[in-house]
Structure formats: structure tokens, C-alpha cells
């Protein structure tokens, strides 16, 4: 009888330990699903220049969501060569590119700022939010001729048309998402292949 009671106690302790271990992962999974771009938003009803540009950013956001999902510390530290960027440094670069995209669409000059220290989770969250807000702003159908990339470096001001945002930061960020895919495969943690880049949905 005593042995039976001790067995029940051990079983209860094991269950409690299991619950406490996996509870944070449950909350993390819920938080991830609440972030933008778990799935790609519905397509606009009409084809306009602004809607097409917004859809490009949506495609970037969906890719970024999944290539950065469930990255481990060892993945973030990985780099392909001694003089290459780590995965974390690449993710931080995508954050800065996304900030340039956001600033340009909202008419904010891009100035050199002192980079704040952020956790990977915070950088990921803010990147996804900036991309989502940029897409939503474009869907309001502004005149793309009025959207320029502005850089301020001291007293110097340089200005570029929206074209440069497409072949510059947007395409560059897509490029680096591909790098993160390659890096995480090399560090033994491939991204979730159920996330269909073609449909923008997660397969069951």
C-alpha cells in the first residue's frame, strides 16, 4: 500500500514537472500565433501599384515569420565562416531594413541612430509589426510618387524614389531571409516546411 501511494506521489510530481517545463513553450506558441504573418493576409480585391507593393511586403513578412520561428541560441550563434555574419546579426540587419521600409512609407527620414539592445524575441516582434504596418499603410493606396526614401547624415540629405525601396531594402530583406533558412539548416534546425510560401498558409 505504501509503495502504491509513493508511486502516485512520484507520478504527480512528474506530471507537475512536465507541466512547468512545457508551460512557457505553450505561452510562446500562443504569442507567436498572435504576431503578424503567421499566415499571409487576404489579397487585396484589386491590382494597384500600392497593393502590389503591399503584397510584396506581406510575402516578406510571412517568410520572415517562419524563417525566424523557433530559432535556438545555437542557431542564432551560427555563422557560415569566420568573417561572415551570424544568424542573429543577419536577423538584426533585417530589422534595420524593415525600419527603413517603415520609415519611408510613413514619410520619416532615416537617420543614423544608436542601436538599442534588444532580445531576439523583441527584435523579431518589432520587425513583424513594422512590416505589417507598412503593408497596411500601402493598402490605403497612397500615391507612390510621393513616397521617397530619405536619408539624413548630419547636414546632408539624400532622397530616392519608391523604386529604390523595391530593389533596395525590400529585395535585400528577402535575400537575407534566404540566408537565415540556409544557416538554420546548417545548424540542425530547418524551418517548418508546413508553411507554404506559395499559398501563404500553414498546411495541416
BELURQUI-V933166 format. One record per pair of residues at least 6 apart in sequence whose C-alpha atoms are under 7 Angstrom apart, sorted by the first residue. I is the first residue (numbers start at 0). J is the second residue. Records with the same first field share a line. If there is no record, write none. Layout:
I = J ; J
This chain:
34 = 124
35 = 127 ; 128 ; 131
36 = 60 ; 61 ; 64
37 = 61 ; 64
38 = 61 ; 199 ; 200 ; 201
39 = 57 ; 61 ; 199 ; 200
43 = 50
49 = 137 ; 138 ; 140 ; 141 ; 143
50 = 137 ; 138
53 = 134 ; 137 ; 138
56 = 130 ; 134
57 = 134
59 = 173
60 = 127 ; 130
61 = 199
62 = 176
63 = 176
65 = 190 ; 191
66 = 176 ; 179 ; 180 ; 190
74 = 86 ; 183 ; 186
75 = 85 ; 86 ; 87
76 = 85 ; 86 ; 87
77 = 85 ; 86 ; 182 ; 186
78 = 84 ; 85 ; 86 ; 182
86 = 179 ; 182
89 = 175
93 = 172 ; 175
94 = 122 ; 126
96 = 168 ; 172
97 = 126 ; 129 ; 130
98 = 129
99 = 109
100 = 164 ; 168
101 = 129 ; 130 ; 133
102 = 108 ; 109
103 = 146 ; 147 ; 148 ; 149
104 = 133 ; 146
106 = 146
108 = 149 ; 150 ; 151
109 = 149 ; 150 ; 151
110 = 150 ; 151 ; 152
111 = 152
143 = 161
144 = 161
146 = 160 ; 161
147 = 158 ; 159 ; 160 ; 161
148 = 158 ; 159 ; 160 ; 161 ; 164
149 = 157 ; 158 ; 159
150 = 156 ; 157 ; 158
151 = 157
180 = 190
183 = 189
193 = 201 ; 202
194 = 200 ; 201 ; 202
195 = 201 ; 202
